[in-house]
Amino acid sequence: MTRKLDISNSLQQRAETLFPGGVNSPVRAFRAVGGEPPMIVSGSGARMTDADGNTYIDYVLSWGPLILGHCAPEVVEAVIEATRKGTSFGASTPTEAELAEEVIKAFPSIEMLRFVSSGTEATMSAIRLARAATGRKYIVKFEGCYHGHSDALLVKAGSGVATFGIPGSAGVPEEFVKFTLALPYNDVAALEEAFHKFKNQIACVIIEPVVGNMGCVPPKPGYLESVRSLTTREGSLLILDEVMTGFRVSYGGAQELYGIKPDLTTLGKVIGGGLPVGAYGGPAALMNQISPLGPVYQAGTLSGNPLAMAAGLAMLKTLGKGRRTIYPALNALSAKLVAGITEAGRAAGVEITSNQVGSMFTWFFTNREVFDWDTAASCKTELFGRFHRGMLEAGIWLPASQFEAAFLSTAHTSEDIDTTIAAAQTVFAAMRV
C-alpha cells in the first residue's frame, strides 16, 4: 500500500516558510529517517489520522503522556468543563491543590511541589533549588540523559570521567556549562571519581532513572541504589527526572519501581493529561526555600493553569483507581509487542535487540546490549531508518529516531499488537533484499 500524502506535503511546504525546518520541535522532523512528516489532524484511542486521511497505530503518544490514549473521554470532558469557566486567571485555583494531592499520593518522597509549564522549567528550577540548598556550584548529569533545553543542561555527550561540560548547542557559552559534569550512565566508578575529584563541590546529581532519550535504557541492578548512597554520603541532592517515567513505568514512577527515594523529583507530560505542564517537588523543608517563602526565585504566569490542572486531575484519578489492573495489562501487552518484533527481526537475519521497562521500550539495531550512550550510539541508524519508513508505510507510527523511546496506552488492543508485529515481519523481509 502506498500512502497518498499530497495534502500533508503541501502543508509541510507551507510550514517550512514559517518555522525552522517546518517544525516547532526538532523531534517532529523526519530527517533522521528520510522523507517528510505527515501532518496529523486528529487522534482517537490508539490511532492518529493525517491530513490525507491515512490512519496510524500510534506508539509515540505525544512522547509518552497519553497513557489512556488520544481523546480519553474523562480527560476531554474535564477540559471542556474547565474551559467554560475560563482558560487562565493568573491567580490560584482550587484544582491546583486537588492535582497536587493526587501527585503526592503517588509519590511519597514529595511533601510539597510547585507546578510549572514544562519539563525544562521543572529541571532548571530543581537544580537552582539544589544549588541554593547546598551552597555548591557543580552538577552531575549523565551522557544520553535529556533534561530540557536550558543552557546548563545542553552538554554534549562524551567520554571521560568527570570532564567539564562542552556546549552541545550553538549559542551556549562554555562559561555557562563549566559547572556541569557529564558522566557515563550505569557507571558507578565514574560517579565515585567525580565526587573524589570535586570533593564537597557537587550540589546535585540529576538522572533519568530509566533513560528515554537515547532510547529506553534501564538502570543496571543496584545502579540507582549506588547513586542514592553516594549522593547521601557526599551531601549532594539526588534529583530524579521523572518527566517521562512518572506515572508511566508504574503509578509511582521509577522511584516506586526501584525503591529509590530522591531529594527532589521533576514531573511533566502525564500530570497534565497531555496539556503543557511540569512540576518539581520534595520535602517541605527544601520546597519552602522557594519564593515567596524563601530566597530561590521562580515564577510563571501559566503555572498551574486551569485547563492543564483539570486534564491532569482526570488522568491521575483514572490511573489511581485502576492502577492494580492498568499497569499489569500495559506491561504484558508491551512485552508481547517488544518480543514479537525482536523475534521477527532476528528471524529475518536483522541485527536487533530491545529494552523494555513497563510500557516504555525501544528496538535497537545492534547485536550488543544497550546500557549507556556509547552502546546506543553504536546502533545501525540506517537500518532503523529503513525499518521506520516501512512501518510508517504500513500505518505504524514510531519515534522518528533510533534514540527515542516508544510507548503503549490502555487504548491499544491485542489485535493492534498482532497487526504491528505482522507489519514488522513484512518490513524485515523487505529489508533482507
N, C-alpha and C positions, 0 to 999 in steps of 0.2 A: 504494500500500500504506500502510495506517495501522497504525502500531505500537501494540500494547497495552502500557501502562506502569502498570497497576494496582498491581502489587507494588512497582515502583520508587517510585511516588508515595507509597505507604503508608510505605515505608522512609524516604523523604526527609522526610516529615512527622515521623516519629519522630526523625530526625537533627536536625531544626530545634529540637527541645526539648532537645537535648543539646549541640549545637555552634553557635557563632556562624554564622548563615546556613546551618546544616546541613552545613558542610564543615570540614575541617581544614587547608585551604589555599585561599586566595581563587581561584586559577586553576581550581579544580574547579567553581566556581559558574557557572551559565549566565545570569546576569543581563544580561551584555553582549549576548547573542543571543536572550534570551527563553526561557521555558519552564523546566522543572525537569530536572536532570541524571539520566539513567538510572543505576541502581545496578549497578555491574559486579561480577560474581561469579566470572568466570574468563576466562582468556586462553590462547590456543594459537596459535603461529605468528604470522600477521599479523592474527588476529582476536580480538575480545573478545565476551563474552556477558553480557547484563544479567540481572537477577533475573526478568524476564518471558520469557526465552528468546530475545530478539532478538539477532542477531549483527551485528557491525560490522567492516568493514575498518579497522584502526587505523593512523592516521598521526600519533599523538601519542607512543605507545611509551614511556609513563611520562616524557614530556618529554625523550626523546632517548636514554636509555642502552641500550634494548633493541635493539641493533644486530642481534642474532641472532633477534629476535622473542620472543614470550612463551613461557615454559617451554622454553627451549632445553635439550635433553636433557643436554648436558655440564654446564650450569650447575646444573640441578636435581639431578643425581646428586652433584655436588660439595657442594652444600648439605646434602643428606641425609646424606652420609658425615660431614661436619663436625659436624652436629647430634648424631649418635650418640656423638661424643667429648666433647661439651659445648658449650653455647651461649655462655658467657662466663666468663673466668677472672680478669679484672683483672690479668693478667700477660702477659708476652711469649710469643709462639708462633712456631714456625719458618715458618709460612705468611706472616707479615708480611714477612719478608725475601725470600721467594720472589716475592711480588707486587711488592715494591719493585724487585727486579731486572728484572721484566718492564716496569715503568713506565720505569725508567732506560734500558732497552734501546731503547725507543721515543722517548724524549725526551733526547737527548744534553746539553741545557742543564741537566738535573737530575743532580747528582752525589750528592745526599743529599736525603731527603724526610722528612716527618712525616705520618702518617695521622691524620685526624680523622673526624668522623661526618657532616659535611655541607659543602656548598659555602660556606655562610655562615661556618662556622668556619674554612675554609681561607682565604678572602679577608681576614677580620678579623685572622687570625694573621699572614698575609703582610704586611699593612700595618703591624702592630705591629713586626714584624721590620725592615721598611724604615725606619721612624722611628727605631728604636734604632740601626740601622747607619749612618744618615746624620746623626743628631742634629738632624733637621729636623721641623717640625710639619705643614706643608701637604701635602695630597694632591690629585691631579687625577683626576677621573673624567669620564665623558662622558654627555651627555644621552641618555637612552634605554637606556643600559647598566645592567644589574642585576647587583649583586654580593652579593646576600644582604640580609638584613633587619637587619643591625647598624646602630646609630644613625647612625654617621658616614657611612654609605653611602646612607641613605634621604634623598636630596636631590631635591627637586622639579626636574624638567626645566624649563629656562627659557632665554630668550635672553640675550645679552650675553657679553662676553669676560671671563674670569677674575673672575666675580662670586662673592661669598660664597655658600655654600650656604644654602638655605632648607629647613627641615624638610619632608619630603614625607610625614610621617605624624604624626598626633596622638600626643602623649606623647614627642616628641623635642625637647628644649630647643634653642633656636637656638645656645646655647653649645657644644653637642655637635658641631655641624656647621660651626662658624665657620672651621675649618681645611680644609674641603672645597671645592674649586673645581670647579664643573660647567661643562664646555665643550662646544660642538657637536662631534659626531663627524664625521670626514672633513674637518676644517678645520685645516690646518697653521698658518695665520696666527694662529688663536685660541690655539693652544698656544705659539707663539712669543711672543705678547703676554703670556701668563700667566707664562712664565719671565722675561720682562723686568720685569714688574710685581712679581713676588715672587722677585727675584734671590737665589739661594742659600738659599731657604726651602722649596722643594718637595722632600719626601722621596721621593715616588714618583708615577708615573703608572700607574693601573690601567685596563685596557681589555679589553673583549671583542674579540678580533681579528676575528671575524665576529660581529656583534651578533645575538642570538637573542631579545631581549626587547623589541624594537619591530617584531617580525617579523624575518625573515632579511635583514640589511643587510650586505653585504660592504664591505671597505675599498676606496677608490679606488686605482688603480695608484700605487704609490710612497708611499701614506699611512703604512703601518706602518713602512716604511724611514725616513721622516722622523721619526716618533715615536721610533724607536730612536736615531736620530742626535742628536736634541735632548736626550733624557734622558742619553745618554752625555756630550754636551758640557757639560751643566749639573750633572753629578754626582748625578743623581736615578736611582732604580732604576725599571726597567720591569717591571711585573707583568702578564703575560698571563693573563687569566682564561679558562682553557680548560675550565671545568666543563662547558660544553655542547659545545665543539668538539673537546675531547681525544678521540682515537680515533674521532671521528665524521666530520670532514671529510677526514681522512686518518689513517693509522696513527699518525703522529707529530704529529697535531693541526694547528692552523693555523700553528704555527711551522715545521713541516716544509713545509707547503703554500706558505707565503710566504717561507721562508728567513730568518726572524727569530729571533734568539737573545735571549731575555729574561733578566733577572736572577733573577726568581722566576716560577714557574708555579703556578697553582692548578688542581686537577682534582677531579672528582667523578663522580657518576652511573655512567658505564660502568665505572670501575675497581672498582666493587663488584658488577658483573654485575646491577645493578638493586636491590641492597640498599643501605641507608644507608651512605655513605662519602664521604670527601673527602680531599684531600691538598694540601700545598704543598711546593715544593722548589726547589732551585737549587744553586749552588756550595757545596762543603763549608765554605769559609771563612765564608759567610753563615749556613748552617744550624747551624754549631757555636756560634752565638750563642744558640741555643735552649736552654732548661733541659732537662736538668740540667748541660750543659757551660757554658752562657752565662747572661747575666742576663735574657734575654727569657722570661718565663714563659708557658707554655701547656700545658694538660693535658686529659685526657678519659678517663673510666673505660671507655667503649666504643670508644675509638680503636683501630683495628686488630682489631676483634672477629673471632673465627674464622669466623663464617658469611659475613660480607662479604668477608673475605680469600679464602676458598675459592671463592666465586662469582666474584669479580673475577679470580682466577688462571685459572679455567676459561675465562672470557670472553676475557681478553687472550691466552692461549695459542692459542685458536682464531683470533683475529684476526691474531696474528702469523704463524701457519703459513699462513694463507690470504690474506694481505694483497695479494698480486700479482693475485689473481682477485676477491676480495671487493669491494675498493673500486672498481675499474673497472666491475664489474657493478652495484653500487649506484648509482654516478654516472650510468650510462647509463639505468637504469630510472627514476631520479629525473628526468632530463632529459626522458624520454618523457612522464612524468606532468605535469610542470610545463608543458611546451609544449602538450600536448593540452588541458589545462584552460584555459590562457591563450587559445589559439586558439578554443576553444569559446565562451568569454565574449565575445571580440571579434566573432565571427561573429554572435552574438545581440545585438550592439549595446550590450554592457555595458562600462563603463569598467573595465579591469583591466590590471594589469601584474604582473610577477613577478620575484623574485630567487631565485637558487639558488647554493649552494656545496656541491658534493658531494651528499650525501643529506640536506641541510638546506635548506628552502625555504619561501617564503610567496607567496601571491597577494594583491596589494594592490588594493583597489577605488578606483583613481585612474588618470588618464591621464598622471600625472607619473612621472618616475624617482624612486625612493625611495632616498635615500642618507644621511639623517640623521633626527633626531626630528621636525623641522618638516615635512619632506616626508611622513613616515609619518603624522603627526597630521592631514594634510590628506585622508586617505582617507575614503571614504563608509562609515562604520561601519554605517549602516542597511542598505546593500546587502550588506555582509558578513554581517550577522545573517540576512537572508533566504536568502543562499547557504548558510550554516551549517545553518539549520533544514531546508532542503530536502535537503541532503546527509545529514544525520542520519536523516531520514525514509527515505532511500534506503539506509541501512545503511553510511554512510561516516562515520567518527569523525575529526573535525578539531579543532584547538585552538579553544576557545570564545572566542576573542579575535582581532581583527584584528592585534594586536601580539604574537603568539606564533608562533614558527617551528613548522613541521611536519617530519616525518622519515619515512624509509623504512628497512626492515630487510631482511636477507637472506631472510626468510621470505615477503616479498611476491613475487608472480609477475607475469609479463607479463599474464596473464589478470586479475589483480587490478587492474592499471593500466587495462586496457581497460574493465573494469566501472566503475571510478571515473570515467573520462572520459565514458562513456555516461551515468552518473548526472548528471554536471555538465551535459551537454548538455540533459538533460530539465529540470534545475533552472533553467538560464539561460533556456530557452524560456518557462518559467512566470514568470520574473522580468520578462519583457517585457510581460506582460499588465497 
